[in-house]
């Protein structure tokens, strides 16, 4: 049986678990930048999947508590637009299973 691809392992890790790109990179032994690239593809493929949904917990400014809700990019912002602080918590991601029984 062939070994799972990096994306398959990433989807498996994110299903019902919340992780940052740094945590995922450590778990899967891949560079963070590569994890971000894979996440972009996963987001696109899950848009068509009615059984799973990609969830992003947005980044948060540690100083003024600004939440980056409107941000669509998956990378961590460099500074807060409100207070200009660079103390930003990283976004975290997970895949939620959807019950489609009707």
ABEGO torsion letter per residue (X at the ends): XBBBBAAAAAAAAABGBBBBAAAAAAAAGBBAAAAAAAAAAAAAAAAABAABBBBBBBBBBAAAGBBBAABABABBBABBAAAGBABBBBBBBBBBBBBABX
